[in-house]
Amino acid sequence: MDEQPRPDANTDERAYTLTIEEALPRYETAGHGRTARALQKYCARGDLDCIKEETEYGQHYRITPGSIARHLEQIEQVSQTKGREQPRPDATVRFVEKKSDDPPNDGANIREQPRPDAAPYVAQLEKRLDEKDGEITFLRAEIAVKNEQIKEQTERARETNVLIGGLQRLLGPLLSAPPDREGDRISPEQ
């Protein structure tokens, strides 16, 4: 459930006059520039008095000018107690070069050396790899046997086809004898 602070029933909704975009310049002018996302977080946290409005593009916050002034005062007080008068700039990426007079180490560094507590795991992995190698060898031998059996069955099928072909040639004339012609027939009287 959305835990958004809601205005009291007696509160006039017309007091919520500023949008996030309209509130951003006020923070900038006060020297405490913020992003729109930061102001949305302040609204969601309840740091600013606000209401949510449904628009055709989603939900937007409407903020009271008094709550922005109050929040800016709080930020100013916190920054003074911390000894900062200006907000921190955005973090920038700095490339730091390591300046060392030490010669480069060509040997293995600490991370490349095996850890002493890893030895049992390494032994277990080596054992499992040996088991897998044995399984692979067994399966390859099985495949070789199956391939040989297929080769033999193919040869038997070819031989069977040759024999059936020869049998069909021999039986062909007998099974498909031409019908007797009347002139070729020997009559019983003769």
N, CA and C atoms as a LAMMPS dump frame, in Angstrom:
ITEM: TIMESTEP
0
ITEM: NUMBER OF ATOMS
570
ITEM: BOX BOUNDS ff ff ff
-5.0000000000000000e+02 5.0000000000000000e+02
-5.0000000000000000e+02 5.0000000000000000e+02
-5.0000000000000000e+02 5.0000000000000000e+02
ITEM: ATOMS id mol type element x y z
1 1 1 N 0.844 -1.174 0
2 1 2 C 0 0 0
3 1 3 C 0.886 1.233 0
4 2 1 N 0.518 2.234 -0.754
5 2 2 C 1.302 3.445 -0.875
6 2 3 C 1.126 4.269 0.392
7 3 1 N 2.224 4.495 1.1
8 3 2 C 2.196 5.222 2.361
9 3 3 C 2.516 6.69 2.106
10 4 1 N 1.676 7.379 1.381
11 4 2 C 1.865 8.791 1.057
12 4 3 C 1.137 9.653 2.078
13 5 1 N 1.821 10.673 2.621
14 5 2 C 1.112 11.548 3.554
15 5 3 C -0.047 12.243 2.842
16 6 1 N -1.181 12.251 3.502
17 6 2 C -2.368 12.858 2.91
18 6 3 C -2.709 14.137 3.664
19 7 1 N -3.232 15.101 2.954
20 7 2 C -3.615 16.332 3.659
21 7 3 C -4.815 16.071 4.563
22 8 1 N -4.895 16.876 5.614
23 8 2 C -6.059 16.763 6.5
24 8 3 C -7.316 17.108 5.718
25 9 1 N -8.448 16.655 6.221
26 9 2 C -9.71 16.915 5.54
27 9 3 C -10.011 18.41 5.491
28 10 1 N -9.538 19.135 6.491
29 10 2 C -9.802 20.57 6.533
30 10 3 C -8.806 21.386 5.707
31 11 1 N -7.764 20.753 5.189
32 11 2 C -6.726 21.455 4.45
33 11 3 C -7.235 21.812 3.065
34 12 1 N -6.902 22.998 2.651
35 12 2 C -7.312 23.48 1.339
36 12 3 C -6.332 22.935 0.294
37 13 1 N -6.833 22.18 -0.659
38 13 2 C -5.97 21.586 -1.676
39 13 3 C -5.388 22.632 -2.608
40 14 1 N -5.92 23.842 -2.568
41 14 2 C -5.379 24.911 -3.409
42 14 3 C -4.021 25.373 -2.905
43 15 1 N -3.634 24.98 -1.672
44 15 2 C -2.323 25.36 -1.14
45 15 3 C -1.201 24.578 -1.818
46 16 1 N -1.522 23.468 -2.439
47 16 2 C -0.527 22.623 -3.109
48 16 3 C -0.363 23.128 -4.538
49 17 1 N 0.431 24.177 -4.671
50 17 2 C 0.48 24.894 -5.941
51 17 3 C 1.674 24.546 -6.81
52 18 1 N 2.714 23.977 -6.248
53 18 2 C 3.947 23.778 -7.009
54 18 3 C 4.128 22.332 -7.471
55 19 1 N 4.604 22.194 -8.685
56 19 2 C 4.984 20.869 -9.175
57 19 3 C 6.462 20.653 -8.836
58 20 1 N 6.94 19.455 -9.073
59 20 2 C 8.355 19.161 -8.844
60 20 3 C 9.225 20.09 -9.689
61 21 1 N 8.856 20.254 -10.949
62 21 2 C 9.644 21.091 -11.858
63 21 3 C 9.66 22.551 -11.399
64 22 1 N 8.574 23.008 -10.818
65 22 2 C 8.505 24.384 -10.334
66 22 3 C 9.263 24.559 -9.019
67 23 1 N 9.443 23.466 -8.275
68 23 2 C 10.152 23.544 -6.995
69 23 3 C 11.665 23.5 -7.183
70 24 1 N 12.132 22.916 -8.26
71 24 2 C 13.575 22.78 -8.479
72 24 3 C 14.319 24.123 -8.451
73 25 1 N 13.82 25.182 -9.108
74 25 2 C 14.554 26.468 -9.062
75 25 3 C 14.655 27.047 -7.658
76 26 1 N 13.7 26.765 -6.8
77 26 2 C 13.758 27.291 -5.427
78 26 3 C 14.945 26.69 -4.68
79 27 1 N 15.183 25.387 -4.882
80 27 2 C 16.34 24.746 -4.249
81 27 3 C 17.631 25.294 -4.845
82 28 1 N 17.639 25.502 -6.157
83 28 2 C 18.825 26.02 -6.835
84 28 3 C 19.145 27.428 -6.343
85 29 1 N 18.122 28.26 -6.221
86 29 2 C 18.306 29.635 -5.766
87 29 3 C 18.843 29.669 -4.331
88 30 1 N 18.411 28.747 -3.509
89 30 2 C 18.854 28.699 -2.116
90 30 3 C 20.262 28.112 -1.992
91 31 1 N 20.822 27.654 -3.125
92 31 2 C 22.178 27.096 -3.068
93 31 3 C 22.212 25.629 -2.698
94 32 1 N 21.088 24.97 -2.788
95 32 2 C 21.006 23.538 -2.457
96 32 3 C 20.34 22.804 -3.625
97 33 1 N 20.97 22.879 -4.781
98 33 2 C 20.4 22.262 -5.971
99 33 3 C 20.103 20.784 -5.768
100 34 1 N 18.974 20.376 -6.253
101 34 2 C 18.543 18.979 -6.15
102 34 3 C 18.027 18.529 -7.508
103 35 1 N 17.938 17.225 -7.674
104 35 2 C 17.356 16.667 -8.895
105 35 3 C 15.865 16.447 -8.687
106 36 1 N 15.156 16.264 -9.787
107 36 2 C 13.716 15.99 -9.693
108 36 3 C 13.484 14.696 -8.923
109 37 1 N 14.342 13.72 -9.131
110 37 2 C 14.193 12.44 -8.415
111 37 3 C 14.363 12.633 -6.909
112 38 1 N 15.282 13.511 -6.506
113 38 2 C 15.479 13.771 -5.073
114 38 3 C 14.224 14.387 -4.471
115 39 1 N 13.609 15.326 -5.203
116 39 2 C 12.379 15.933 -4.685
117 39 3 C 11.247 14.914 -4.609
118 40 1 N 11.181 13.998 -5.554
119 40 2 C 10.169 12.944 -5.489
120 40 3 C 10.383 12.082 -4.252
121 41 1 N 11.638 11.807 -3.94
122 41 2 C 11.935 11.024 -2.731
123 41 3 C 11.539 11.793 -1.471
124 42 1 N 11.8 13.106 -1.468
125 42 2 C 11.397 13.911 -0.316
126 42 3 C 9.88 13.846 -0.138
127 43 1 N 9.156 13.905 -1.245
128 43 2 C 7.692 13.82 -1.168
129 43 3 C 7.26 12.457 -0.634
130 44 1 N 7.845 11.421 -1.167
131 44 2 C 7.474 10.064 -0.75
132 44 3 C 7.811 9.824 0.725
133 45 1 N 8.909 10.404 1.187
134 45 2 C 9.318 10.245 2.583
135 45 3 C 8.498 11.098 3.527
136 46 1 N 7.833 12.125 3.008
137 46 2 C 7.064 13.014 3.868
138 46 3 C 7.837 14.23 4.307
139 47 1 N 9.014 14.473 3.723
140 47 2 C 9.776 15.665 4.056
141 47 3 C 9.086 16.927 3.547
142 48 1 N 8.316 16.796 2.496
143 48 2 C 7.58 17.925 1.923
144 48 3 C 6.08 17.641 2.027
145 49 1 N 5.298 18.689 2.319
146 49 2 C 3.846 18.541 2.321
147 49 3 C 3.403 18.482 0.863
148 50 1 N 2.77 17.384 0.492
149 50 2 C 2.407 17.227 -0.91
150 50 3 C 1.192 16.311 -1.047
151 51 1 N 0.639 16.34 -2.236
152 51 2 C -0.422 15.402 -2.602
153 51 3 C -0.049 14.833 -3.961
154 52 1 N -0.593 13.656 -4.24
155 52 2 C -0.376 13.028 -5.54
156 52 3 C -1.57 13.295 -6.422
157 53 1 N -1.295 13.666 -7.652
158 53 2 C -2.355 13.885 -8.628
159 53 3 C -2.223 12.853 -9.734
160 54 1 N -3.339 12.331 -10.153
161 54 2 C -3.371 11.437 -11.307
162 54 3 C -3.462 12.291 -12.559
163 55 1 N -2.565 12.068 -13.493
164 55 2 C -2.629 12.745 -14.784
165 55 3 C -2.658 11.678 -15.865
166 56 1 N -2.786 12.1 -17.082
167 56 2 C -2.821 11.119 -18.16
168 56 3 C -1.448 10.497 -18.374
169 57 1 N -0.397 11.084 -17.814
170 57 2 C 0.952 10.553 -17.945
171 57 3 C 1.432 9.852 -16.684
172 58 1 N 0.582 9.664 -15.722
173 58 2 C 0.96 9.006 -14.479
174 58 3 C 0.685 9.899 -13.29
175 59 1 N 1.36 9.608 -12.185
176 59 2 C 1.143 10.369 -10.96
177 59 3 C 2.199 11.461 -10.832
178 60 1 N 1.777 12.63 -10.356
179 60 2 C 2.679 13.751 -10.134
180 60 3 C 2.384 14.344 -8.765
181 61 1 N 3.45 14.871 -8.14
182 61 2 C 3.291 15.506 -6.831
183 61 3 C 2.974 16.988 -7.001
184 62 1 N 2.147 17.487 -6.089
185 62 2 C 1.889 18.931 -5.951
186 62 3 C 2.344 19.276 -4.532
187 63 1 N 3.147 20.334 -4.399
188 63 2 C 3.833 20.652 -3.139
189 63 3 C 3.424 22.047 -2.661
190 64 1 N 3.412 22.22 -1.337
191 64 2 C 3.129 23.547 -0.784
192 64 3 C 4.424 24.36 -0.744
193 65 1 N 4.361 25.651 -1.061
194 65 2 C 5.565 26.485 -0.994
195 65 3 C 6.131 26.57 0.421
196 66 1 N 5.261 26.551 1.427
197 66 2 C 5.72 26.628 2.813
198 66 3 C 6.567 25.429 3.208
199 67 1 N 6.209 24.238 2.71
200 67 2 C 6.986 23.051 3.071
201 67 3 C 8.354 23.082 2.405
202 68 1 N 8.44 23.704 1.216
203 68 2 C 9.748 23.828 0.565
204 68 3 C 10.63 24.767 1.368
205 69 1 N 10.07 25.9 1.834
206 69 2 C 10.839 26.846 2.651
207 69 3 C 11.312 26.175 3.935
208 70 1 N 10.411 25.422 4.581
209 70 2 C 10.763 24.708 5.807
210 70 3 C 11.872 23.688 5.545
211 71 1 N 11.77 22.957 4.442
212 71 2 C 12.765 21.938 4.118
213 71 3 C 14.118 22.578 3.81
214 72 1 N 14.107 23.704 3.11
215 72 2 C 15.363 24.398 2.822
216 72 3 C 16.032 24.876 4.111
217 73 1 N 15.24 25.317 5.086
218 73 2 C 15.797 25.722 6.382
219 73 3 C 16.443 24.532 7.081
220 74 1 N 15.793 23.392 7.026
221 74 2 C 16.355 22.175 7.637
222 74 3 C 17.68 21.799 6.967
223 75 1 N 17.705 21.874 5.658
224 75 2 C 18.938 21.546 4.937
225 75 3 C 20.048 22.518 5.325
226 76 1 N 19.7 23.79 5.422
227 76 2 C 20.684 24.81 5.804
228 76 3 C 21.22 24.542 7.201
229 77 1 N 20.349 24.201 8.149
230 77 2 C 20.781 23.911 9.517
231 77 3 C 21.701 22.699 9.554
232 78 1 N 21.334 21.654 8.817
233 78 2 C 22.153 20.438 8.808
234 78 3 C 23.513 20.725 8.18
235 79 1 N 23.523 21.493 7.099
236 79 2 C 24.8 21.778 6.441
237 79 3 C 25.688 22.654 7.321
238 80 1 N 25.107 23.554 8.134
239 80 2 C 25.9 24.383 9.031
240 80 3 C 26.471 23.555 10.167
241 81 1 N 25.699 22.61 10.687
242 81 2 C 26.209 21.782 11.776
243 81 3 C 27.301 20.851 11.288
244 82 1 N 27.27 20.516 10.047
245 82 2 C 28.311 19.649 9.503
246 82 3 C 29.495 20.445 9
247 83 1 N 29.394 21.776 9.037
248 83 2 C 30.502 22.6 8.611
249 83 3 C 30.552 22.793 7.101
250 84 1 N 29.5 22.46 6.431
251 84 2 C 29.454 22.628 4.985
252 84 3 C 28.473 23.731 4.67
253 85 1 N 28.884 24.627 3.812
254 85 2 C 27.966 25.663 3.396
255 85 3 C 27.437 25.403 1.997
256 86 1 N 28.168 24.66 1.217
257 86 2 C 27.753 24.357 -0.148
258 86 3 C 27.461 22.857 -0.256
259 87 1 N 26.508 22.509 -1.083
260 87 2 C 26.273 21.078 -1.278
261 87 3 C 27.45 20.454 -2
262 88 1 N 27.628 19.175 -1.753
263 88 2 C 28.72 18.48 -2.412
264 88 3 C 28.459 18.401 -3.908
265 89 1 N 29.476 18.552 -4.706
266 89 2 C 29.276 18.397 -6.149
267 89 3 C 29.067 16.918 -6.472
268 90 1 N 28.565 16.695 -7.664
269 90 2 C 28.392 15.31 -8.089
270 90 3 C 29.743 14.609 -8.077
271 91 1 N 29.702 13.335 -7.799
272 91 2 C 30.934 12.562 -7.789
273 91 3 C 31.488 12.477 -9.202
274 92 1 N 32.767 12.682 -9.316
275 92 2 C 33.417 12.559 -10.614
276 92 3 C 34.38 11.398 -10.561
277 93 1 N 34.639 10.859 -11.711
278 93 2 C 35.561 9.725 -11.789
279 93 3 C 36.966 10.282 -11.912
280 94 1 N 37.807 9.861 -11.04
281 94 2 C 39.2 10.296 -11.075
282 94 3 C 40.068 9.071 -11.304
283 95 1 N 40.983 9.213 -12.223
284 95 2 C 41.913 8.131 -12.481
285 95 3 C 43.18 8.405 -11.693
286 96 1 N 43.463 7.529 -10.77
287 96 2 C 44.629 7.702 -9.922
288 96 3 C 45.707 6.763 -10.433
289 97 1 N 46.838 7.358 -10.77
290 97 2 C 47.95 6.534 -11.22
291 97 3 C 48.758 6.109 -10.011
292 98 1 N 49.109 4.866 -10.011
293 98 2 C 49.917 4.347 -8.92
294 98 3 C 51.37 4.685 -9.225
295 99 1 N 51.924 5.523 -8.393
296 99 2 C 53.318 5.911 -8.581
297 99 3 C 54.138 5.125 -7.58
298 100 1 N 54.952 4.261 -8.128
299 100 2 C 55.749 3.423 -7.255
300 100 3 C 57.129 3.273 -7.867
301 101 1 N 58.127 3.279 -7.026
302 101 2 C 59.487 3.071 -7.495
303 101 3 C 59.85 1.601 -7.471
304 102 1 N 58.917 0.75 -7
305 102 2 C 59.183 -0.677 -6.942
306 102 3 C 59.194 -1.251 -8.346
307 103 1 N 60.105 -2.18 -8.624
308 103 2 C 60.091 -2.821 -9.945
309 103 3 C 58.852 -3.703 -10.068
310 104 1 N 58.357 -3.886 -11.266
311 104 2 C 57.17 -4.728 -11.411
312 104 3 C 57.461 -6.154 -10.985
313 105 1 N 56.503 -6.739 -10.312
314 105 2 C 56.645 -8.101 -9.811
315 105 3 C 56.171 -9.068 -10.879
316 106 1 N 57.098 -9.84 -11.446
317 106 2 C 56.731 -10.8 -12.488
318 106 3 C 56.23 -12.109 -11.899
319 107 1 N 56.41 -12.317 -10.618
320 107 2 C 55.947 -13.552 -9.984
321 107 3 C 54.45 -13.506 -9.74
322 108 1 N 53.93 -14.584 -9.203
323 108 2 C 52.499 -14.679 -8.927
324 108 3 C 52.143 -13.758 -7.769
325 109 1 N 51.076 -13.036 -7.925
326 109 2 C 50.651 -12.183 -6.821
327 109 3 C 49.824 -13.019 -5.847
328 110 1 N 49.383 -12.389 -4.81
329 110 2 C 48.688 -13.116 -3.739
330 110 3 C 47.418 -13.791 -4.256
331 111 1 N 46.679 -13.137 -5.132
332 111 2 C 45.42 -13.7 -5.624
333 111 3 C 45.631 -14.917 -6.513
334 112 1 N 46.791 -15.001 -7.17
335 112 2 C 47.039 -16.127 -8.065
336 112 3 C 47.461 -17.385 -7.318
337 113 1 N 47.87 -17.261 -6.075
338 113 2 C 48.312 -18.415 -5.317
339 113 3 C 47.104 -19.149 -4.742
340 114 1 N 47.124 -20.481 -4.77
341 114 2 C 45.975 -21.214 -4.228
342 114 3 C 45.847 -20.981 -2.728
343 115 1 N 44.633 -20.92 -2.278
344 115 2 C 44.381 -20.748 -0.855
345 115 3 C 44.529 -22.095 -0.168
346 116 1 N 45.054 -22.103 1.041
347 116 2 C 45.247 -23.385 1.735
348 116 3 C 43.924 -24.092 2.025
349 117 1 N 42.854 -23.365 2.275
350 117 2 C 41.598 -24.011 2.6
351 117 3 C 40.873 -24.529 1.353
352 118 1 N 41.397 -24.235 0.168
353 118 2 C 40.774 -24.69 -1.071
354 118 3 C 41.255 -26.081 -1.461
355 119 1 N 42.292 -26.595 -0.817
356 119 2 C 42.876 -27.889 -1.196
357 119 3 C 41.859 -29.033 -1.186
358 120 1 N 41.005 -29.186 -0.169
359 120 2 C 40.051 -30.302 -0.216
360 120 3 C 39.08 -30.171 -1.398
361 121 1 N 38.714 -28.944 -1.716
362 121 2 C 37.794 -28.736 -2.831
363 121 3 C 38.472 -29.061 -4.16
364 122 1 N 39.732 -28.697 -4.269
365 122 2 C 40.474 -28.988 -5.486
366 122 3 C 40.598 -30.499 -5.659
367 123 1 N 40.899 -31.204 -4.581
368 123 2 C 41.019 -32.663 -4.656
369 123 3 C 39.684 -33.294 -5.051
370 124 1 N 38.609 -32.785 -4.481
371 124 2 C 37.286 -33.311 -4.811
372 124 3 C 36.947 -33.041 -6.276
373 125 1 N 37.276 -31.854 -6.755
374 125 2 C 37.025 -31.531 -8.164
375 125 3 C 37.858 -32.408 -9.093
376 126 1 N 39.11 -32.639 -8.721
377 126 2 C 39.949 -33.508 -9.547
378 126 3 C 39.383 -34.926 -9.588
379 127 1 N 38.876 -35.408 -8.453
380 127 2 C 38.274 -36.742 -8.405
381 127 3 C 37.049 -36.802 -9.316
382 128 1 N 36.21 -35.772 -9.246
383 128 2 C 35.007 -35.738 -10.097
384 128 3 C 35.389 -35.654 -11.569
385 129 1 N 36.432 -34.902 -11.895
386 129 2 C 36.882 -34.825 -13.284
387 129 3 C 37.369 -36.179 -13.782
388 130 1 N 38.091 -36.917 -12.924
389 130 2 C 38.532 -38.266 -13.301
390 130 3 C 37.333 -39.172 -13.542
391 131 1 N 36.304 -39.068 -12.676
392 131 2 C 35.088 -39.862 -12.87
393 131 3 C 34.418 -39.507 -14.191
394 132 1 N 34.344 -38.22 -14.486
395 132 2 C 33.728 -37.784 -15.742
396 132 3 C 34.528 -38.282 -16.938
397 133 1 N 35.869 -38.245 -16.841
398 133 2 C 36.699 -38.762 -17.931
399 133 3 C 36.446 -40.245 -18.143
400 134 1 N 36.276 -41.002 -17.042
401 134 2 C 35.964 -42.433 -17.154
402 134 3 C 34.62 -42.655 -17.83
403 135 1 N 33.632 -41.85 -17.459
404 135 2 C 32.307 -41.955 -18.082
405 135 3 C 32.383 -41.641 -19.57
406 136 1 N 33.137 -40.621 -19.921
407 136 2 C 33.266 -40.243 -21.333
408 136 3 C 33.932 -41.368 -22.118
409 137 1 N 34.984 -41.968 -21.56
410 137 2 C 35.665 -43.079 -22.23
411 137 3 C 34.709 -44.248 -22.417
412 138 1 N 33.937 -44.585 -21.371
413 138 2 C 32.968 -45.682 -21.461
414 138 3 C 31.93 -45.405 -22.545
415 139 1 N 31.383 -44.193 -22.558
416 139 2 C 30.354 -43.854 -23.539
417 139 3 C 30.907 -43.864 -24.962
418 140 1 N 32.139 -43.45 -25.141
419 140 2 C 32.744 -43.501 -26.483
420 140 3 C 32.922 -44.941 -26.932
421 141 1 N 33.293 -45.832 -26.008
422 141 2 C 33.426 -47.248 -26.341
423 141 3 C 32.061 -47.829 -26.714
424 142 1 N 31.031 -47.439 -25.988
425 142 2 C 29.675 -47.902 -26.306
426 142 3 C 29.251 -47.428 -27.688
427 143 1 N 29.577 -46.208 -28.013
428 143 2 C 29.225 -45.676 -29.33
429 143 3 C 29.951 -46.462 -30.417
430 144 1 N 31.214 -46.807 -30.177
431 144 2 C 31.966 -47.594 -31.165
432 144 3 C 31.321 -48.961 -31.369
433 145 1 N 30.887 -49.605 -30.284
434 145 2 C 30.215 -50.91 -30.39
435 145 3 C 28.913 -50.758 -31.165
436 146 1 N 28.143 -49.75 -30.832
437 146 2 C 26.862 -49.533 -31.531
438 146 3 C 27.092 -49.251 -33.011
439 147 1 N 28.111 -48.464 -33.332
440 147 2 C 28.411 -48.191 -34.733
441 147 3 C 28.782 -49.481 -35.472
442 148 1 N 29.535 -50.35 -34.822
443 148 2 C 29.905 -51.646 -35.43
444 148 3 C 28.669 -52.506 -35.648
445 149 1 N 27.766 -52.53 -34.681
446 149 2 C 26.53 -53.299 -34.831
447 149 3 C 25.685 -52.75 -35.982
448 150 1 N 25.6 -51.443 -36.096
449 150 2 C 24.842 -50.84 -37.2
450 150 3 C 25.474 -51.208 -38.53
451 151 1 N 26.794 -51.192 -38.582
452 151 2 C 27.501 -51.551 -39.817
453 151 3 C 27.2 -53.002 -40.207
454 152 1 N 27.234 -53.904 -39.212
455 152 2 C 26.939 -55.312 -39.484
456 152 3 C 25.494 -55.498 -39.94
457 153 1 N 24.557 -54.806 -39.301
458 153 2 C 23.149 -54.927 -39.692
459 153 3 C 22.924 -54.368 -41.096
460 154 1 N 23.629 -53.315 -41.437
461 154 2 C 23.517 -52.759 -42.787
462 154 3 C 24.022 -53.77 -43.811
463 155 1 N 25.144 -54.438 -43.488
464 155 2 C 25.684 -55.474 -44.39
465 155 3 C 24.704 -56.637 -44.528
466 156 1 N 24.088 -57.058 -43.427
467 156 2 C 23.108 -58.153 -43.48
468 156 3 C 21.899 -57.735 -44.323
469 157 1 N 21.465 -56.5 -44.168
470 157 2 C 20.319 -56.023 -44.944
471 157 3 C 20.667 -56.016 -46.429
472 158 1 N 21.894 -55.632 -46.792
473 158 2 C 22.308 -55.639 -48.193
474 158 3 C 22.34 -57.058 -48.738
475 159 1 N 22.893 -57.982 -47.934
476 159 2 C 22.931 -59.389 -48.367
477 159 3 C 21.517 -59.927 -48.556
478 160 1 N 20.625 -59.588 -47.633
479 160 2 C 19.237 -60.044 -47.733
480 160 3 C 18.581 -59.499 -48.991
481 161 1 N 18.829 -58.254 -49.309
482 161 2 C 18.269 -57.655 -50.519
483 161 3 C 18.788 -58.346 -51.77
484 162 1 N 20.077 -58.716 -51.776
485 162 2 C 20.644 -59.424 -52.924
486 162 3 C 19.986 -60.792 -53.08
487 163 1 N 19.828 -61.512 -51.969
488 163 2 C 19.204 -62.848 -52.025
489 163 3 C 17.752 -62.761 -52.488
490 164 1 N 17.014 -61.783 -51.978
491 164 2 C 15.602 -61.619 -52.366
492 164 3 C 15.523 -61.272 -53.851
493 165 1 N 16.449 -60.443 -54.337
494 165 2 C 16.471 -60.09 -55.755
495 165 3 C 16.707 -61.314 -56.625
496 166 1 N 17.673 -62.181 -56.209
497 166 2 C 17.944 -63.422 -56.963
498 166 3 C 16.745 -64.346 -56.941
499 167 1 N 16.09 -64.455 -55.805
500 167 2 C 14.909 -65.313 -55.685
501 167 3 C 13.785 -64.798 -56.57
502 168 1 N 13.603 -63.478 -56.625
503 168 2 C 12.565 -62.905 -57.48
504 168 3 C 12.864 -63.184 -58.956
505 169 1 N 14.138 -63.158 -59.346
506 169 2 C 14.494 -63.464 -60.729
507 169 3 C 14.181 -64.92 -61.064
508 170 1 N 14.436 -65.82 -60.098
509 170 2 C 14.173 -67.239 -60.353
510 170 3 C 12.679 -67.55 -60.381
511 171 1 N 11.945 -66.973 -59.475
512 171 2 C 10.53 -67.274 -59.373
513 171 3 C 9.681 -66.44 -60.328
514 172 1 N 10.242 -65.386 -60.837
515 172 2 C 9.501 -64.494 -61.711
516 172 3 C 8.853 -65.213 -62.892
517 173 1 N 9.606 -65.988 -63.642
518 173 2 C 8.988 -66.665 -64.79
519 173 3 C 7.915 -67.672 -64.368
520 174 1 N 8.095 -68.295 -63.242
521 174 2 C 7.118 -69.292 -62.821
522 174 3 C 5.818 -68.639 -62.353
523 175 1 N 5.939 -67.531 -61.655
524 175 2 C 4.756 -66.889 -61.11
525 175 3 C 3.997 -66.081 -62.157
526 176 1 N 4.683 -65.629 -63.142
527 176 2 C 4.004 -64.828 -64.145
528 176 3 C 4.094 -65.495 -65.512
529 177 1 N 3.74 -66.786 -65.586
530 177 2 C 3.772 -67.522 -66.853
531 177 3 C 2.717 -66.962 -67.783
532 178 1 N 3.046 -66.827 -69.054
533 178 2 C 2.057 -66.291 -69.987
534 178 3 C 0.878 -67.245 -70.118
535 179 1 N -0.297 -66.728 -70.379
536 179 2 C -1.467 -67.602 -70.52
537 179 3 C -1.301 -68.515 -71.743
538 180 1 N -1.844 -69.708 -71.636
539 180 2 C -1.75 -70.677 -72.74
540 180 3 C -2.492 -70.143 -73.947
541 181 1 N -1.879 -70.312 -75.11
542 181 2 C -2.563 -69.954 -76.338
543 181 3 C -3.233 -71.209 -76.884
544 182 1 N -4.26 -71.019 -77.586
545 182 2 C -4.996 -72.186 -78.085
546 182 3 C -4.207 -72.945 -79.115
547 183 1 N -3.406 -72.29 -79.842
548 183 2 C -2.63 -72.972 -80.869
549 183 3 C -1.458 -73.716 -80.297
550 184 1 N -1.008 -73.254 -79.133
551 184 2 C 0.172 -73.872 -78.546
552 184 3 C -0.205 -75.025 -77.644
553 185 1 N -1.452 -75.132 -77.381
554 185 2 C -1.888 -76.145 -76.452
555 185 3 C -1.951 -77.532 -77.134
556 186 1 N -1.529 -78.499 -76.406
557 186 2 C -1.603 -79.859 -76.915
558 186 3 C -2.935 -80.442 -76.518
559 187 1 N -3.632 -80.882 -77.507
560 187 2 C -4.939 -81.436 -77.2
561 187 3 C -4.786 -82.877 -76.754
562 188 1 N -5.665 -83.356 -75.941
563 188 2 C -5.577 -84.716 -75.423
564 188 3 C -5.822 -85.734 -76.531
565 189 1 N -6.382 -85.287 -77.579
566 189 2 C -6.654 -86.213 -78.639
567 189 3 C -5.406 -86.521 -79.425
568 190 1 N -4.501 -85.625 -79.399
569 190 2 C -3.328 -85.848 -80.219
570 190 3 C -2.364 -86.736 -79.567
